[in-house]
Amino acid sequence: MSSNVYNLIFICMKEIHELTDDNLIDLISNHDLALVQYSAGWCGNCRIMKPKFKKFSEMHENVPFIYVDAEKFAESRKLADVSNLPTFAAFKGGKLVNQVQTNKATILSEFIDEIASN
């Protein structure tokens, strides 16, 4: 599937894309801005923040929101400094521009708004 078709489907569905392969670099390189939640299945705060991350994705329809299992996908994890979970990272043109480790929706909202406005 061409990346243009993939992008169109992705934007129309506006679901959080959950990584199924260790290929985050491919996804973020195809977008001017991408937001990522690094999580793990055992992490309670990650499970709490996932629906909030999804809600914020609905407010930013042209920005891909990607969910990464940080334990399962080591290469994708290396793209940010993931020392605590959940970690939220912003990538522009495939490069990390900022990140935050939080379990608070207000902090995540501020982070996303700041990144999306620049």
C-alpha positions in Angstrom: 0.0 0.0 0.0 1.4 3.4 -0.9 2.2 5.8 1.9 -0.4 8.3 0.5 -3.2 5.7 0.6 -2.0 4.6 4.1 -2.0 8.3 5.3 -5.5 8.8 3.9 -6.9 5.7 5.6 -5.1 6.6 8.8 -6.6 10.1 9.0 -10.1 9.0 8.0 -10.2 6.2 10.7 -8.6 8.4 13.4 -7.8 5.6 15.6 -4.5 5.3 17.5 -2.2 3.2 15.5 -0.9 0.4 17.6 2.5 -0.8 16.5 2.5 -4.4 15.4 6.1 -4.4 14.0 9.2 -2.7 15.3 8.9 -0.1 12.6 8.1 3.2 14.3 10.9 5.0 12.4 9.0 4.2 9.1 5.8 5.7 10.4 7.2 8.8 11.9 9.4 9.6 9.0 6.4 9.9 6.7 4.8 12.7 8.7 5.7 16.3 9.6 4.5 15.6 13.2 3.7 12.3 15.0 2.9 11.7 18.7 3.8 8.5 20.4 2.8 6.8 23.6 5.4 4.4 24.9 3.7 1.9 27.3 3.7 -1.7 28.6 0.9 -4.1 29.2 1.7 -4.4 32.9 1.7 -0.6 33.4 -1.4 0.6 35.2 -0.7 4.3 34.4 -0.2 3.4 30.8 -3.7 1.8 30.6 -5.2 4.8 32.3 -3.6 7.3 29.9 -4.3 5.3 26.7 -8.0 6.5 26.4 -6.9 10.1 27.2 -4.2 9.8 24.4 -7.0 8.6 22.0 -9.3 11.5 23.0 -6.5 14.0 22.3 -6.0 12.3 18.9 -9.5 13.2 18.0 -8.7 16.9 18.5 -5.7 16.8 16.2 -7.1 14.9 13.2 -4.1 15.5 10.9 -1.5 14.2 13.4 -0.9 10.5 13.7 -1.0 9.2 17.3 0.9 5.9 17.7 0.9 3.5 20.6 4.1 1.5 21.2 4.7 -1.4 23.5 8.1 -0.3 24.8 9.0 -3.8 26.0 8.1 -5.5 22.8 9.7 -3.1 20.3 13.2 -2.3 21.3 14.3 -0.4 18.2 11.3 1.9 18.4 11.9 2.5 22.1 15.5 3.7 21.2 14.0 6.7 19.3 13.2 8.4 22.7 14.5 8.4 26.2 12.1 5.9 27.7 13.2 5.6 31.4 9.6 5.6 32.9 6.2 4.7 31.5 4.1 6.1 30.1 6.4 8.3 28.0 4.9 10.5 25.4 7.1 11.7 22.5 6.8 14.1 19.7 8.6 13.5 16.4 8.9 16.0 13.5 10.2 14.6 10.3 11.3 11.5 12.1 13.4 13.3 14.7 12.5 13.5 18.4 11.7 17.1 19.3 10.3 16.7 22.8 8.9 14.2 25.3 7.2 14.0 28.7 6.7 11.2 31.2 3.4 11.7 32.9 0.2 10.1 34.2 -1.7 13.4 34.3 -4.1 14.3 31.5 -3.5 18.1 32.0 0.2 17.7 31.5 -0.3 15.5 28.4 -2.8 18.1 27.0 -0.3 20.9 27.5 2.4 18.9 25.9 0.3 18.1 22.8 -1.0 21.6 22.4 2.5 23.1 22.6 3.9 20.6 20.1 0.9 20.9 17.7 1.0 24.7 17.7 4.7 24.9 16.7 
